[in-house]
């Protein structure tokens, strides 16, 4: 298994110090694994997609325009 070093904000470190009963490395490992699983699923879904980046930009612009019209922003 590979080791990893993390930087955490001071306020988070204070909470971690107050709760030494928690195995923080295991919490981090589980969070990383959960995120990796989400990314694997996203990659699998996207591998079957025929939507191009240009299509996504075009659709996004249409959605933004329709929202602006609905809320009378244009």
ZIHUQUI-V705251 format. One line per field, one symbol per residue. ss: DSSP state (h for helix, s for strand, l for the rest). psi: psi as a letter, one per 40 degrees, with the letter a starting at -180 (. if undefined). burial: # if it has 9 or more other ideal C-beta (glycine too) atoms within 8 Angstrom, else .. A space follows every 10 residues. Layout:
BEGIN
ss: ???
psi: ???
burial: ???
END
This chain:
BEGIN
ss: lllllllllh hhhhhhhhll lllhhhhhhh hhhhhhhhhh hhhhhhhlll llhhhhhhhh hhhhhhhhhh llll
psi: iiiihihiid dddddddege ehgddddddd dddddddddd dddddddeie hidddddddd dddddddddd efe.
burial: .......... ..#..#.... ......##.. .......... .......... .....#.... ....#.###. ....
END
